[in-house]
Amino acid sequence: METGIFFIVLPVILLLVYFLKQQWSRRHFPPGPLSLPVIGGIWKFNFGIGYTVETLIKLAEQYGDIFLLWAGHIPVVILSGFEAVKEGLVDHSEDFSERSLTPYIAAISRGKGVGFSNGHTWEQQRRFGLVTLRKMGVGKKSMEGQIEEESQQLVEVFAREKGQPFDPALPITNSISNVICAISFGYRFPLEDETFKELIDALTFTLKFGGSLFYVLYEMFPWLMKHLPGPHKESLHATEMLLSLAKKEIQKHKEQKSFQEPRDFIDFYLLEIEKRKNDPTSTYDEENLAQNIHDLFVAGTETTATSLKWAILLLANHPDIQDKTYKEIEDVLCSSSFSYQDLKKLPYTNAVLHEIQRSKYPLLFGVTRQIAKDVKMRGFLIPKGTAIIPNIRSVLLDPEHWESPKEFNPNHFLDQNGHFVAREEYLAFGAGARACLGEHLARMEFFIFVVNLLRAFRFQLPPGVKELNEDPTAGLTTPPHPYKVCAVPRCISS
């Protein structure tokens, strides 16, 4: 009997000791939800405010602009609102420049590439990425030609629907992904290509998994999840598929020796490997190259594709804004050809593009960082190695800085005379040392695709539909719920 009581009481005492130890360890941390044994503070999602795109914003309203959320035994500090996020990403740029290598992130990146590497590796890979994208023409006509070609392919796909209701999601993802293919491999895939279909499926599954319960479980209990079946296994397989495709393309480029006259990202990278082969400090190798390509696809496809899905939905829901945008485009861009530089002549169009990405930010909150050294913010001591989430969504919806944060309102980016106004609070591409590597590419794509689609079609709601759902889905990315729209050719539009 006494033995039985002992085995009941002992676990209770151990849990209590663990709980008290954890409370003591967090005494200098910011406030946050009560951390329970094993699950930490995530109980708040299911038994409190629920899990939506605004969950972290609601927690900030309760605990402050800097608060702590325990994910199991892992402390995560969340920065919310423009002032707090700016203080972290800009004022403490170098201190906040590391990526948090959580168990899942470590498994899919191995600390390589540009997305989730740190230190010397990250510095070299990022510098190479910035320089190479510039060489290849980001911001120049050569790159615009590839984007223009892909946007016209999308126009042709939409035209086949002949103005009838259809779901634009997959064609958009295919087109944006093919832009990354052209940059990485030097060519685009036919849409019916089986390898391309596998690539899209792998990308879709990876991003869907990133916002799932199984992802959270993997981060909290990696030692257990590695031995259990589930979608985490499929996600890791999808990563291997992307890396395998990249390595096959790398091998093809090596055999063709095309890097002697580089035309795409792989060529430029292989040339850099050759140049640095006697440099002992070089991190340029084929493993990093393959991971870079993986990162380009994951980061460069879904975010821009999500923004384009939102663009069509919002313009269909707001025909007055759509018509005003189209009129400005037609009045200013007299010829059929145009360039990214023409955006400067289109203040209203520019405001609409910014407002789409402000009101419908494509990520759940922003990419997690990690503190490189102990940092003191607003009286709180945040220890080195702590994971940091800069909640970019909270910045773009901050009621202290936006007149009508939850409305789709292009006037947020216009002055009284209709001139475009750049806003410091517009942090859709991040800030500081880890600001989005592909920002200029993404801006070019978004502009060129939207202009070509609006010139070709007027987007209308299907018959009988009064309004499309403007609530985002809550995952790693936040696309709209599936919808159908009518792309009515301009030549027959009333």
Steps between C-alpha positions, in 0.01 A plus 500: 500500500777742599692411185196587289460836671872569450475445121200733486649776713850493346393607146283775651796631701732483196248690287462760772878542530529528121221759496657710778844479337354621172322789671827603666691480171253737333510769771690744273296412191205709378152401625291243316250215535548259790741224398374151585721190518566333161275727286623839621271791412342364181199385704385858452423427135255215549356598838516877474504733202513235224747470213460756219723744313437751782576269794837662577349848459232415758765366739693827462187693597495296820872479587665794321704568185781272626373176651615143560337184371638162602474239222540197724836558666614754237467871590391720207490880530246672274543862389170666408417837344716736297710647783597167657573327168702795373698512826585132460569474127656843438642632828631153593554385140822304558384352831184370328674377183516127579247236403360268765607147408209313655494119459283510187688793342830322570364185336398673176790746473798344684614859561580544130374733227389857560162462669599328825878520525691722742843658541760483225294261286199732500712810431662342194183342364294818543766722343523262205120494462468879499786549253388219270135605481625847410728358230214293361290808466273551800391857438617476138337418169655151466324368811180683407490309173478166682226631732314653206508168312362313799228757564385467137485123545268558796285735290463219244400249769237740638372574147417130449229535766309737265365714779347211693555452877828321580751461784818698415715359784691219326573690176637789708726270704622330181592830337681649799689174553607501136657844551722341767572211260618744234723680751642182653520259206490729196172365362132461583310172526196415287202493737428136414856389587489231771814626674349848517177360648704316766688822573176695554355221717815494714494879544130499587535221757808654664325832558175338611688286753680806641177629652367168631470336842749230393758773432459631857527145638820439300656819639401411858573124495745428214644192674151347504370617161802357317373154593131559424322501162317812388507798262835612643657206321336606173617857552861391546462284188371806308813690604720215377309501171573871448867453590525199268356701209747781571794256505394347166492847344839582652647183347352588158656845515838351595488257209406775255770728647258788445635683803788629287241739353248516786134549418319391819549471876661153485752616239603803704536287812709228329725774367540633855591151625769485232635846589513420874630142483829597669337723761488319839232743627263430210155354574418467131426135428230292332317427827456871567401554137229234517369647826498849348283377215267331750477829694432700183208275411348487848536873570455628146197306383231498765529855634470666157237249387299569817515876435379448144209282616402777741536763227245331275259438789518857633469660157195284425347596836577870445414573133531878553865461602559253216353737241698799630822299489431379147420854381828636638694216334334563163535879522870492593634189325412590144682211331465128563857476632593638841770460763522487878628858494156609374360430847631845600250653256209304652440633853155348545608160364806510726276579799266210413791253475638614836157487662439144380821385667433710810141392561564138399854428615590158350669353812348417838732734690855519357802269502637403842832651611738412781686732738875501426586639846321610817276798417314737730176640358263719698630370829486132403816292469473264203777237523724397211349218294136593571266462203339827386188543288471848347126513435502687169124451466448705817709782347295507180175501703621733776206734581748761630642546150228409249176696465285196426731199560244227432362653181632473145576869453761618244479850651738373769774561241374821339520865607224757452620569145495135397879459511644170621643511853758246618422399859762414761246265658478291181723209603352233273852389400648521848780732613858493619772250416252222416269703277360294211774410251250484212312824572577666166418184308169465685406862436576465128299180471200641683490816288550331163249221567229734632537748213487230230202327663306826540571600141364167380205445735243661725465276804140449606313301762326183375124532443310492828809573713478830691849500650805273522625403846776742609601305812847344455573138583740449791812305406867575442369710211156661503334466159128564452250219535446326164287718273382530142502811289411600144784639287297684237709595196522877460403486132149377589468663842226757530 
